[in-house]
Amino acid sequence: MDVAATYTFEAPRKQVWSLLIDPLVIAACLPGCESLDPVGEDIYHTVLTIGIAAVSGTYEGTVTISDKDSPSHYRLLIDGKGKTGFAKGHADVTLTDQGLQTVVTVVGRAQVGGTVARVGQRLLGSVSKMMMDRFFTCLEQKARGKVDT
């Protein structure tokens, strides 16, 4: 499954970058995130509760931030599993200036398997996009100072 999206922020690139690499901000904005705990440099153990179609479950795994080029780009590596399936993938996050705005582009690929993939196959793309939209809406509010960390 491929994912791609672009989000525009009314904030400087360095500010948006700081939010995107702050585990407290990420945990607060990521839908279903129960925990995001550091286990090494740029490596986090995470617990998420996600529901897709009639299948919902808790997933545990790791999120690794790699290939950092501050404040322009990084790659997220995701590896998680739960009773209803697994997810493994990566996403490239690129920040560019557009006048006084910052444009964040996310391009990634995920492999999902197990019951969650069989039951929710047709919904996976739209659920992924919805989660990204919610995450970036929250992040934009934080960039504008409307939500506390």
Contacts in CASP RR format, 6 or more apart in sequence:
PFRMAT RR
TARGET T0000
AUTHOR 0000-0000-0000
METHOD contacts of the structure
MODEL  1
MDVAATYTFEAPRKQVWSLLIDPLVIAACLPGCESLDPVGEDIYHTVLTI
GIAAVSGTYEGTVTISDKDSPSHYRLLIDGKGKTGFAKGHADVTLTDQGL
QTVVTVVGRAQVGGTVARVGQRLLGSVSKMMMDRFFTCLEQKARGKVDT
1 109 0 8 1.000
1 110 0 8 1.000
1 111 0 8 1.000
1 112 0 8 1.000
1 124 0 8 1.000
1 125 0 8 1.000
1 128 0 8 1.000
2 107 0 8 1.000
2 108 0 8 1.000
2 109 0 8 1.000
3 91 0 8 1.000
3 106 0 8 1.000
3 107 0 8 1.000
3 108 0 8 1.000
3 109 0 8 1.000
3 110 0 8 1.000
3 125 0 8 1.000
3 128 0 8 1.000
3 129 0 8 1.000
3 132 0 8 1.000
4 105 0 8 1.000
4 106 0 8 1.000
4 107 0 8 1.000
4 108 0 8 1.000
5 105 0 8 1.000
5 106 0 8 1.000
5 129 0 8 1.000
5 132 0 8 1.000
5 133 0 8 1.000
5 136 0 8 1.000
6 103 0 8 1.000
6 104 0 8 1.000
6 105 0 8 1.000
6 106 0 8 1.000
7 103 0 8 1.000
7 104 0 8 1.000
7 106 0 8 1.000
7 136 0 8 1.000
7 139 0 8 1.000
7 140 0 8 1.000
8 98 0 8 1.000
8 101 0 8 1.000
8 102 0 8 1.000
8 103 0 8 1.000
8 104 0 8 1.000
9 16 0 8 1.000
9 101 0 8 1.000
9 102 0 8 1.000
9 103 0 8 1.000
9 104 0 8 1.000
9 139 0 8 1.000
9 140 0 8 1.000
9 143 0 8 1.000
10 100 0 8 1.000
10 101 0 8 1.000
10 140 0 8 1.000
10 143 0 8 1.000
10 144 0 8 1.000
11 101 0 8 1.000
11 102 0 8 1.000
11 143 0 8 1.000
11 144 0 8 1.000
12 100 0 8 1.000
12 102 0 8 1.000
13 71 0 8 1.000
13 72 0 8 1.000
13 95 0 8 1.000
13 96 0 8 1.000
13 97 0 8 1.000
13 102 0 8 1.000
14 71 0 8 1.000
15 102 0 8 1.000
15 143 0 8 1.000
16 71 0 8 1.000
16 95 0 8 1.000
16 102 0 8 1.000
16 104 0 8 1.000
16 139 0 8 1.000
16 143 0 8 1.000
17 70 0 8 1.000
17 71 0 8 1.000
17 72 0 8 1.000
17 95 0 8 1.000
18 71 0 8 1.000
19 25 0 8 1.000
19 139 0 8 1.000
19 142 0 8 1.000
19 143 0 8 1.000
20 26 0 8 1.000
20 74 0 8 1.000
20 93 0 8 1.000
20 95 0 8 1.000
20 104 0 8 1.000
20 139 0 8 1.000
21 65 0 8 1.000
21 68 0 8 1.000
21 74 0 8 1.000
22 149 0 8 1.000
23 36 0 8 1.000
23 38 0 8 1.000
23 44 0 8 1.000
24 149 0 8 1.000
25 139 0 8 1.000
25 142 0 8 1.000
25 149 0 8 1.000
26 33 0 8 1.000
26 36 0 8 1.000
27 33 0 8 1.000
27 35 0 8 1.000
27 36 0 8 1.000
28 138 0 8 1.000
28 142 0 8 1.000
28 147 0 8 1.000
28 149 0 8 1.000
29 134 0 8 1.000
29 135 0 8 1.000
29 138 0 8 1.000
29 139 0 8 1.000
29 142 0 8 1.000
30 36 0 8 1.000
30 48 0 8 1.000
30 131 0 8 1.000
30 135 0 8 1.000
31 50 0 8 1.000
31 131 0 8 1.000
31 134 0 8 1.000
31 135 0 8 1.000
32 48 0 8 1.000
32 49 0 8 1.000
32 50 0 8 1.000
33 46 0 8 1.000
33 47 0 8 1.000
33 48 0 8 1.000
34 47 0 8 1.000
34 48 0 8 1.000
34 49 0 8 1.000
34 58 0 8 1.000
35 45 0 8 1.000
35 46 0 8 1.000
35 47 0 8 1.000
36 44 0 8 1.000
36 45 0 8 1.000
36 46 0 8 1.000
36 63 0 8 1.000
37 44 0 8 1.000
37 45 0 8 1.000
37 46 0 8 1.000
38 44 0 8 1.000
39 45 0 8 1.000
39 62 0 8 1.000
42 64 0 8 1.000
42 65 0 8 1.000
42 66 0 8 1.000
42 68 0 8 1.000
43 62 0 8 1.000
43 63 0 8 1.000
43 64 0 8 1.000
43 65 0 8 1.000
44 62 0 8 1.000
44 63 0 8 1.000
44 64 0 8 1.000
45 60 0 8 1.000
45 61 0 8 1.000
45 62 0 8 1.000
46 60 0 8 1.000
46 61 0 8 1.000
46 62 0 8 1.000
46 63 0 8 1.000
47 58 0 8 1.000
47 59 0 8 1.000
47 60 0 8 1.000
47 61 0 8 1.000
48 58 0 8 1.000
48 59 0 8 1.000
49 56 0 8 1.000
49 57 0 8 1.000
49 58 0 8 1.000
49 59 0 8 1.000
50 56 0 8 1.000
50 57 0 8 1.000
50 59 0 8 1.000
50 127 0 8 1.000
50 131 0 8 1.000
51 57 0 8 1.000
51 127 0 8 1.000
52 116 0 8 1.000
52 119 0 8 1.000
52 120 0 8 1.000
52 123 0 8 1.000
52 124 0 8 1.000
52 127 0 8 1.000
53 119 0 8 1.000
53 120 0 8 1.000
53 123 0 8 1.000
54 119 0 8 1.000
55 84 0 8 1.000
55 115 0 8 1.000
55 116 0 8 1.000
55 119 0 8 1.000
55 120 0 8 1.000
56 84 0 8 1.000
57 82 0 8 1.000
57 83 0 8 1.000
57 84 0 8 1.000
57 116 0 8 1.000
58 82 0 8 1.000
58 83 0 8 1.000
59 80 0 8 1.000
59 81 0 8 1.000
59 82 0 8 1.000
59 85 0 8 1.000
59 87 0 8 1.000
60 80 0 8 1.000
60 81 0 8 1.000
60 82 0 8 1.000
61 78 0 8 1.000
61 79 0 8 1.000
61 80 0 8 1.000
61 81 0 8 1.000
62 77 0 8 1.000
62 78 0 8 1.000
62 79 0 8 1.000
62 80 0 8 1.000
63 76 0 8 1.000
63 77 0 8 1.000
63 78 0 8 1.000
64 76 0 8 1.000
64 77 0 8 1.000
65 74 0 8 1.000
65 75 0 8 1.000
65 76 0 8 1.000
66 74 0 8 1.000
66 75 0 8 1.000
66 76 0 8 1.000
66 77 0 8 1.000
67 73 0 8 1.000
67 74 0 8 1.000
67 75 0 8 1.000
68 74 0 8 1.000
71 95 0 8 1.000
72 94 0 8 1.000
72 95 0 8 1.000
72 96 0 8 1.000
73 92 0 8 1.000
73 93 0 8 1.000
73 94 0 8 1.000
73 95 0 8 1.000
74 92 0 8 1.000
74 93 0 8 1.000
75 90 0 8 1.000
75 91 0 8 1.000
75 92 0 8 1.000
75 93 0 8 1.000
76 90 0 8 1.000
76 91 0 8 1.000
76 93 0 8 1.000
77 89 0 8 1.000
77 90 0 8 1.000
78 87 0 8 1.000
78 88 0 8 1.000
78 89 0 8 1.000
78 90 0 8 1.000
78 91 0 8 1.000
78 110 0 8 1.000
79 87 0 8 1.000
79 88 0 8 1.000
79 89 0 8 1.000
80 86 0 8 1.000
80 87 0 8 1.000
80 88 0 8 1.000
81 87 0 8 1.000
84 114 0 8 1.000
84 115 0 8 1.000
84 116 0 8 1.000
85 112 0 8 1.000
85 113 0 8 1.000
85 114 0 8 1.000
85 115 0 8 1.000
85 116 0 8 1.000
85 117 0 8 1.000
86 112 0 8 1.000
86 113 0 8 1.000
86 114 0 8 1.000
87 110 0 8 1.000
87 111 0 8 1.000
87 112 0 8 1.000
87 113 0 8 1.000
88 110 0 8 1.000
88 111 0 8 1.000
89 108 0 8 1.000
89 109 0 8 1.000
89 110 0 8 1.000
89 111 0 8 1.000
90 108 0 8 1.000
90 109 0 8 1.000
91 106 0 8 1.000
91 107 0 8 1.000
91 108 0 8 1.000
92 106 0 8 1.000
92 107 0 8 1.000
92 108 0 8 1.000
93 104 0 8 1.000
93 105 0 8 1.000
93 106 0 8 1.000
94 104 0 8 1.000
94 105 0 8 1.000
94 106 0 8 1.000
94 107 0 8 1.000
95 102 0 8 1.000
95 103 0 8 1.000
95 104 0 8 1.000
95 105 0 8 1.000
96 102 0 8 1.000
96 103 0 8 1.000
96 105 0 8 1.000
97 103 0 8 1.000
104 136 0 8 1.000
106 132 0 8 1.000
110 128 0 8 1.000
112 124 0 8 1.000
117 124 0 8 1.000
138 147 0 8 1.000
141 147 0 8 1.000
142 149 0 8 1.000
END
